[in-house]
Amino acid sequence: MADIDMTGRRAYVLDTNVLIHDPGALYKFKEHSVIIPMAVLEELDRLKTGTTDISRSARQATRNLGALLDRVEQDAVANGIPVGDSADPDAPRGRLFFFMPPSGQALPGLDDSSADNRIIAEVREAQRTRTEDAVVLVSKDVNLRVKATALGIRVEDYRNDQVLDDIDAMISGLHVGGPGLWDELDADVASWKEDGKTYYRVSGPGVAAWHPGLLICENEDSGFEAIVRDNDGSSALLEVCRNHRGDRGGVWGVTGRNTRQNFALNILLDPTIDLVTIAGQAGTGKTYMALAAGLHQVYEDRRFERIIVTREAVPMGEDIGFLPGTEEEKMAPWMGGIQDNLEELLRAEDSWTAAAGKDMLAGRILFRSPVFMRGRTFNDTFLIIDEAQNLSPKQIKSLVTRAGRGTKIICIGNVRQIDSPYLTETTCGLTYLVQRFRSWPHAAHVTLKEVERSRLALQAEDVL
């Protein structure tokens, strides 16, 4: 690939999947030009009909294009449409161009019936005609990026919605200080008890990096464990966590087996925390603890009226097609993991007691599809969003904004196990949610590590 000067003015050619992923991508390139190929307009037109998220995004992208067209006279479109906030004259503003090569044909050896190939042809024509700009193709389609690179076209992924450069930089939810935690902080510490809870006020330079909802502990086995309640930069308020490890501290029969699980149970039960995010590999107890905490707060504490569980229906293998029945029946195959955990939580010595327990839960635990969440408001609900790593930031926003009065939302998932083709560890909805809410005092996050399934599952995680 020939070297391109990326320090000057650039022209970004947007692929269809970029506009589907973020319909507002048109406005994200500041002073640089944006080019929409005719092949992309054709694909948007084909995708705009329907009720899926893809169709909604296609319609929104088309509306954004229409709004920009309304800003200029028709005979001025060829000179580029100013993009940006016209109310702010100092904001950097690029221009939007619609582009079609004269021939409308793909490159030799490429099938022109493919939209990707027509986009490549238009990018090559843009490179030939726009010599004053560094032309860059922006696409989330890995195959198109490989093909374009092989043809000498400068290509990039769309990274405007990327909240992290490296997934390892995502917060873990805890700060392990070791046995010398207090010595290293070099802080002034005051402690007191109030309403049966123990608090610490820690003042000193070492607390500046702490954020609300962070667990402060000496080690991950036992010892001091407290959650940061607030932090003004020079002093932090800590509340000692409750110990849920023993049988007396169990939640619906579930106990924490390590520091991270104990912290997870604390934030799941905490009435001052409205949003809990739990990440971790398979077998770390994410769903099991969330359901146990939900059952406890619905039937024992009476804090919530119901538990709603939802997840994106992304198949692991070959799609089995449409499913018959009601919404609950359609969601049943996708909720196998939830059902397995519920059966374990309700397991009793005799079948009569187990059947009675299931009947009791029938009206209080509901399975819902994210497709039918739009426009609804859930009050007094313990809402569990399972497999949240397969949701886009836009989808996760549409679900979290469903929270009404007295509702708590639990988002769980494994960012290393993404099935959606256009999402990555750094752009998925779960990562987006964790990073955006990291400083909000009514949110908390923890990343679980230790697999608590069988020794076979633990070995499989290590060697397969």
Secondary structure, 3 states (H helix, E strand, C coil): CCCCCCCCCEEEEECHHHHHHCHHHHHCCCCCEEEEEHHHHHHHHHHCCCCCHHHHHHHHHHHHHHHHHCCCCHHHHHHCEECCCCCCCCCCCCEEEEECCCCCCCCCCCCCCCHHHHHHHHHHHHHHHCCCCEEEEECCCHHHHHHHHHCCCCEECCCCCCCCCCHHHCCCCEEECCCCHHHHHCCEEEEEEECCEEEEEEECHHHCCCCCCCEEECCCCCCCEEEEEEECCCEEEEEECCCCCCHHHCECCECCCCHHHHHHHHHHHCCCCCEEEEEECCCCCHHHHHHHHHHHHHHHCCCCCEEEEEECCCCCCCCCCCCCCCHHHHHHHHHHHHHHHHHHHCCCCCHHHHHHHHHHHCCCEEEECHHHCCCCCECCEEEEEECHHHCCHHHHHHHHCCECCCCEEEEEECCCCCCCCCCCCCCCHHHHHHHHCCCCCCEEEEEECCCCCCHHHHHHHHHC
